[in-house]
Amino acid sequence: MGAFLRPVTKVLPMHELTLLLQEIQAEVPGFLLQFPESDAIHRFRVRIKQLRALERLQRQEIAWRSILDVYRAAGAIRDLEHRLHFTKKELGTGHVLYRHLLQTRPERLQSLNGALREFDGRSFVAALQSLESDLSKLEDPENKVWITCRSWLRKARFRLRKSSRKKEALHAARKALKQSLHLLQCFHTAEKIEPLRDLEQDIGSWHDEWDWCRQAAEVMGSSGKEAFPDKQANLQKVRRMLRKRVLSFRLRQLR
């Protein structure tokens, strides 16, 4: 587990954030060498999500914006790997969807290469230093963390109740859960926030499968229900169950 991921009981000092940057800089050139199925890409994205959560705690996103293009390009590659793996398992490597996904690989690699060339490391370091300074001035940071996370989840539950776009609303709820998880990881042990992690991961598994069905149907020229009727029916059932779990979840369960 990297230094930045280690649970701490106070605001992360600057050397923790510097270690994050050093690890990213060391791993980024290896992304292309380790591809496919690069663990470096996953760990890089987790760290940047945690960094973004800390910035949002301070109502800023300067460091996040400095590295956004690299983050998105790396995410596109990781998404591709997930879809290739799932397609191979469900349909086999000879299927038209698998071949279609393989054809998108060069463009995504080129996009990551371009983002790495354009990345402004100095701006990123400056943003990290500014964030560290702001975090060091926080009074009662743990309480502010809980208040911030409750606000994110309250908005997500409201959208989940009111939105007619049920799948998108559940995915948005997952984002709020994930933001809270990444922020709480900086201050608490993994065991304490395990229920939050379990719920977020269950929604993530549902969303990955739903998104794969949607993309597969587009490539195959059919609706998801026509292409995968049994899978679609099960996904609907799982979505309703997950919606209930999100609406009943409260952060006070973790305290």
Kinemage of the C-alpha trace (Angstrom):
@kinemage 1
@onewidth
@group {chain A} dominant
@subgroup {mainchain}
@vectorlist {calphas} color= white
{ca met a 1} P 0.000 0.000 0.000
{ca gly a 2} L 1.459 3.360 -1.011
{ca ala a 3} L 2.185 6.068 1.525
{ca phe a 4} L -0.671 8.220 0.343
{ca leu a 5} L -3.118 5.387 0.906
{ca arg a 6} L -1.997 4.730 4.475
{ca pro a 7} L -4.805 5.707 6.863
{ca val a 8} L -3.800 8.653 9.050
{ca thr a 9} L -5.519 10.408 11.908
{ca lys a 10} L -4.592 13.928 10.881
{ca val a 11} L -4.374 15.986 7.717
{ca leu a 12} L -1.833 14.563 5.303
{ca pro a 13} L 1.519 16.392 5.587
{ca met a 14} L 3.266 17.709 2.512
{ca his a 15} L 5.730 14.805 2.314
{ca glu a 16} L 2.797 12.418 1.816
{ca leu a 17} L 1.583 14.430 -1.159
{ca thr a 18} L 5.117 14.703 -2.510
{ca leu a 19} L 5.458 10.919 -2.357
{ca leu a 20} L 2.238 10.696 -4.357
{ca leu a 21} L 3.693 12.911 -7.065
{ca gln a 22} L 6.977 11.008 -7.109
{ca glu a 23} L 5.189 7.684 -7.491
{ca ile a 24} L 3.039 9.010 -10.321
{ca gln a 25} L 6.064 10.410 -12.125
{ca ala a 26} L 7.898 7.105 -11.723
{ca glu a 27} L 4.952 4.995 -12.876
{ca val a 28} L 3.568 7.074 -15.734
{ca pro a 29} L 6.350 6.184 -18.233
{ca gly a 30} L 5.716 2.517 -17.454
{ca phe a 31} L 2.016 2.649 -18.280
{ca leu a 32} L 2.671 1.803 -21.904
{ca leu a 33} L 5.177 -0.911 -21.019
{ca gln a 34} L 2.798 -2.612 -18.591
{ca phe a 35} L -0.251 -2.313 -20.819
{ca pro a 36} L -2.478 -4.280 -20.997
{ca glu a 37} L -3.943 -4.720 -17.506
{ca ser a 38} L -1.641 -2.167 -15.905
{ca asp a 39} L -1.904 -2.078 -12.124
{ca ala a 40} L -0.011 1.204 -12.242
{ca ile a 41} L -2.923 2.871 -13.995
{ca his a 42} L -5.358 1.702 -11.337
{ca arg a 43} L -3.198 2.887 -8.443
{ca phe a 44} L -2.517 6.195 -10.176
{ca arg a 45} L -6.231 6.854 -10.616
{ca val a 46} L -7.029 5.918 -7.013
{ca arg a 47} L -4.426 8.370 -5.743
{ca ile a 48} L -5.664 11.187 -7.940
{ca lys a 49} L -9.247 10.539 -6.797
{ca gln a 50} L -8.083 10.854 -3.206
{ca leu a 51} L -6.258 14.046 -4.055
{ca arg a 52} L -9.388 15.430 -5.687
{ca ala a 53} L -11.445 14.555 -2.610
{ca leu a 54} L -9.007 16.487 -0.419
{ca glu a 55} L -9.217 19.459 -2.754
{ca arg a 56} L -13.001 19.366 -2.794
{ca leu a 57} L -12.890 19.429 0.986
{ca gln a 58} L -11.248 22.833 0.521
{ca arg a 59} L -13.591 23.825 -2.322
{ca gln a 60} L -10.819 23.905 -4.909
{ca glu a 61} L -9.626 21.657 -7.732
{ca ile a 62} L -6.331 23.169 -8.818
{ca ala a 63} L -4.081 20.098 -8.655
{ca trp a 64} L -6.899 17.963 -10.074
{ca arg a 65} L -7.225 20.250 -13.077
{ca ser a 66} L -3.452 20.228 -13.595
{ca ile a 67} L -3.433 16.470 -14.131
{ca leu a 68} L -6.951 15.969 -15.508
{ca asp a 69} L -5.939 15.106 -19.091
{ca val a 70} L -3.540 12.380 -17.942
{ca tyr a 71} L -6.151 11.035 -15.531
{ca arg a 72} L -8.855 10.820 -18.216
{ca ala a 73} L -6.548 9.258 -20.796
{ca ala a 74} L -5.409 6.643 -18.284
{ca gly a 75} L -9.040 5.990 -17.386
{ca ala a 76} L -9.951 5.373 -21.013
{ca ile a 77} L -7.287 2.668 -21.198
{ca arg a 78} L -8.414 1.051 -17.959
{ca asp a 79} L -12.042 1.090 -19.132
{ca leu a 80} L -10.949 -0.610 -22.342
{ca glu a 81} L -9.179 -3.346 -20.399
{ca his a 82} L -12.277 -3.991 -18.296
{ca arg a 83} L -14.467 -4.257 -21.401
{ca leu a 84} L -12.033 -6.497 -23.228
{ca his a 85} L -11.862 -8.825 -20.223
{ca phe a 86} L -15.643 -8.946 -19.831
{ca thr a 87} L -16.210 -9.458 -23.574
{ca lys a 88} L -13.674 -12.271 -23.675
{ca lys a 89} L -15.448 -13.987 -20.784
{ca glu a 90} L -18.984 -13.510 -22.135
{ca leu a 91} L -18.584 -13.710 -25.917
{ca gly a 92} L -15.067 -14.864 -26.743
{ca thr a 93} L -12.196 -13.206 -28.586
{ca gly a 94} L -13.688 -13.929 -32.011
{ca his a 95} L -16.783 -11.811 -31.420
{ca val a 96} L -17.313 -8.575 -33.364
{ca leu a 97} L -17.402 -6.579 -30.113
{ca tyr a 98} L -13.991 -7.857 -29.026
{ca arg a 99} L -12.481 -6.963 -32.400
{ca his a 100} L -14.128 -3.533 -32.250
{ca leu a 101} L -12.647 -2.839 -28.823
{ca leu a 102} L -9.174 -3.893 -29.955
{ca gln a 103} L -9.381 -1.368 -32.779
{ca thr a 104} L -9.815 1.469 -30.261
{ca arg a 105} L -6.582 0.592 -28.436
{ca pro a 106} L -4.082 2.569 -30.622
{ca glu a 107} L -6.104 5.772 -30.364
{ca arg a 108} L -6.350 5.511 -26.577
{ca leu a 109} L -2.633 4.856 -26.217
{ca gln a 110} L -1.885 7.817 -28.435
{ca ser a 111} L -4.157 9.988 -26.291
{ca leu a 112} L -2.296 8.978 -23.117
{ca asn a 113} L 1.048 9.666 -24.784
{ca gly a 114} L -0.117 13.125 -25.772
{ca ala a 115} L -1.439 13.906 -22.296
{ca leu a 116} L 1.863 12.857 -20.727
{ca arg a 117} L 3.801 15.139 -23.065
{ca glu a 118} L 1.569 18.101 -22.204
{ca phe a 119} L 1.524 17.479 -18.444
{ca asp a 120} L 2.817 20.502 -16.496
{ca gly a 121} L 4.566 19.029 -13.480
{ca arg a 122} L 5.457 22.428 -12.022
{ca ser a 123} L 1.840 23.554 -11.866
{ca phe a 124} L 0.914 20.282 -10.233
{ca val a 125} L 3.609 20.654 -7.553
{ca ala a 126} L 2.569 24.237 -6.882
{ca ala a 127} L -1.050 23.137 -6.466
{ca leu a 128} L -0.014 20.398 -4.044
{ca gln a 129} L 1.922 22.896 -1.969
{ca ser a 130} L -1.047 25.250 -1.863
{ca leu a 131} L -3.354 22.420 -0.820
{ca glu a 132} L -0.986 21.332 1.950
{ca ser a 133} L -0.884 24.859 3.278
{ca asp a 134} L -4.684 25.108 3.299
{ca leu a 135} L -5.128 21.713 4.942
{ca ser a 136} L -2.671 22.571 7.699
{ca lys a 137} L -4.914 25.473 8.746
{ca leu a 138} L -8.039 23.360 9.190
{ca glu a 139} L -9.652 23.347 12.598
{ca asp a 140} L -11.222 20.023 13.574
{ca pro a 141} L -10.571 18.454 10.123
{ca glu a 142} L -12.212 15.138 10.999
{ca asn a 143} L -15.537 16.818 11.730
{ca lys a 144} L -15.332 18.796 8.499
{ca val a 145} L -14.718 15.562 6.609
{ca trp a 146} L -17.864 13.946 8.016
{ca ile a 147} L -19.961 17.045 7.309
{ca thr a 148} L -18.677 17.214 3.715
{ca cys a 149} L -19.333 13.533 3.056
{ca arg a 150} L -22.848 13.757 4.508
{ca ser a 151} L -23.580 16.655 2.173
{ca trp a 152} L -22.383 14.701 -0.888
{ca leu a 153} L -24.475 11.665 0.022
{ca arg a 154} L -27.565 13.693 0.878
{ca lys a 155} L -27.534 15.271 -2.596
{ca ala a 156} L -27.038 11.846 -4.188
{ca arg a 157} L -30.024 10.382 -2.321
{ca phe a 158} L -32.193 13.326 -3.356
{ca arg a 159} L -31.314 12.790 -7.016
{ca leu a 160} L -31.884 9.063 -6.668
{ca arg a 161} L -35.419 9.696 -5.377
{ca lys a 162} L -36.365 12.369 -7.902
{ca ser a 163} L -34.623 11.502 -11.170
{ca ser a 164} L -36.486 9.630 -13.891
{ca arg a 165} L -33.138 8.457 -15.284
{ca lys a 166} L -32.731 5.668 -12.757
{ca lys a 167} L -29.537 4.070 -14.012
{ca glu a 168} L -27.734 7.395 -14.325
{ca ala a 169} L -28.915 8.473 -10.872
{ca leu a 170} L -27.576 5.292 -9.308
{ca his a 171} L -24.239 5.803 -11.052
{ca ala a 172} L -24.143 9.373 -9.703
{ca ala a 173} L -24.817 8.004 -6.225
{ca arg a 174} L -21.849 5.710 -6.656
{ca lys a 175} L -19.661 8.711 -7.448
{ca ala a 176} L -20.758 10.409 -4.240
{ca leu a 177} L -20.043 7.236 -2.269
{ca lys a 178} L -16.649 6.955 -3.919
{ca gln a 179} L -15.747 10.568 -3.193
{ca ser a 180} L -16.650 10.017 0.436
{ca leu a 181} L -14.682 6.779 0.540
{ca his a 182} L -11.543 8.389 -0.860
{ca leu a 183} L -11.761 11.253 1.595
{ca leu a 184} L -12.440 9.080 4.625
{ca gln a 185} L -9.545 6.779 3.650
{ca cys a 186} L -7.173 9.649 4.408
{ca phe a 187} L -8.332 9.786 8.024
{ca his a 188} L -9.664 6.349 9.007
{ca thr a 189} L -8.778 2.687 8.850
{ca ala a 190} L -10.085 0.420 6.104
{ca glu a 191} L -12.067 -1.609 8.629
{ca lys a 192} L -14.035 1.388 9.836
{ca ile a 193} L -15.268 2.379 6.389
{ca glu a 194} L -15.712 -1.148 5.021
{ca pro a 195} L -19.557 -0.909 4.714
{ca leu a 196} L -19.154 2.183 2.542
{ca arg a 197} L -16.582 0.441 0.375
{ca asp a 198} L -18.778 -2.649 -0.029
{ca leu a 199} L -21.760 -0.602 -1.203
{ca glu a 200} L -19.666 1.426 -3.642
{ca gln a 201} L -18.057 -1.678 -5.108
{ca asp a 202} L -21.386 -3.460 -5.516
{ca ile a 203} L -22.744 -0.497 -7.481
{ca gly a 204} L -19.520 -0.437 -9.500
{ca ser a 205} L -19.907 -4.079 -10.493
{ca trp a 206} L -23.506 -3.464 -11.519
{ca his a 207} L -22.557 -0.372 -13.536
{ca asp a 208} L -19.681 -2.097 -15.342
{ca glu a 209} L -22.009 -4.856 -16.508
{ca trp a 210} L -24.799 -2.452 -17.465
{ca asp a 211} L -22.372 -0.230 -19.397
{ca trp a 212} L -20.915 -3.254 -21.168
{ca cys a 213} L -24.407 -4.376 -22.248
{ca arg a 214} L -25.155 -0.908 -23.582
{ca gln a 215} L -21.957 -0.699 -25.606
{ca ala a 216} L -22.261 -4.274 -26.852
{ca ala a 217} L -25.800 -3.614 -28.062
{ca glu a 218} L -24.658 -0.508 -29.957
{ca val a 219} L -21.903 -2.414 -31.749
{ca met a 220} L -24.189 -5.379 -32.454
{ca gly a 221} L -26.960 -3.135 -33.793
{ca ser a 222} L -29.607 -4.122 -31.270
{ca ser a 223} L -31.080 -2.963 -27.992
{ca gly a 224} L -29.618 -4.343 -24.798
{ca lys a 225} L -32.824 -6.217 -24.070
{ca glu a 226} L -32.781 -7.888 -27.475
{ca ala a 227} L -29.136 -8.875 -27.169
{ca phe a 228} L -29.042 -9.947 -23.521
{ca pro a 229} L -32.590 -10.445 -22.197
{ca asp a 230} L -31.664 -12.548 -19.158
{ca lys a 231} L -28.776 -10.315 -18.205
{ca gln a 232} L -30.884 -7.170 -18.582
{ca ala a 233} L -33.640 -8.588 -16.385
{ca asn a 234} L -31.131 -9.449 -13.675
{ca leu a 235} L -29.487 -6.018 -13.900
{ca gln a 236} L -32.864 -4.351 -13.371
{ca lys a 237} L -33.427 -6.451 -10.266
{ca val a 238} L -29.975 -5.645 -8.918
{ca arg a 239} L -30.448 -1.924 -9.626
{ca arg a 240} L -33.626 -1.803 -7.540
{ca met a 241} L -31.902 -3.581 -4.662
{ca leu a 242} L -28.902 -1.234 -4.804
{ca arg a 243} L -31.166 1.816 -4.897
{ca lys a 244} L -32.770 0.718 -1.637
{ca arg a 245} L -29.377 0.176 -0.044
{ca val a 246} L -28.192 3.663 -0.996
{ca leu a 247} L -31.366 5.330 0.262
{ca ser a 248} L -31.081 3.579 3.620
{ca phe a 249} L -27.321 4.085 4.051
{ca arg a 250} L -26.179 6.676 6.601
{ca leu a 251} L -22.631 7.664 7.476
{ca arg a 252} L -23.456 7.572 11.182
{ca gln a 253} L -23.379 3.787 10.830
{ca leu a 254} L -19.583 4.090 10.531
{ca arg a 255} L -18.927 6.342 13.521
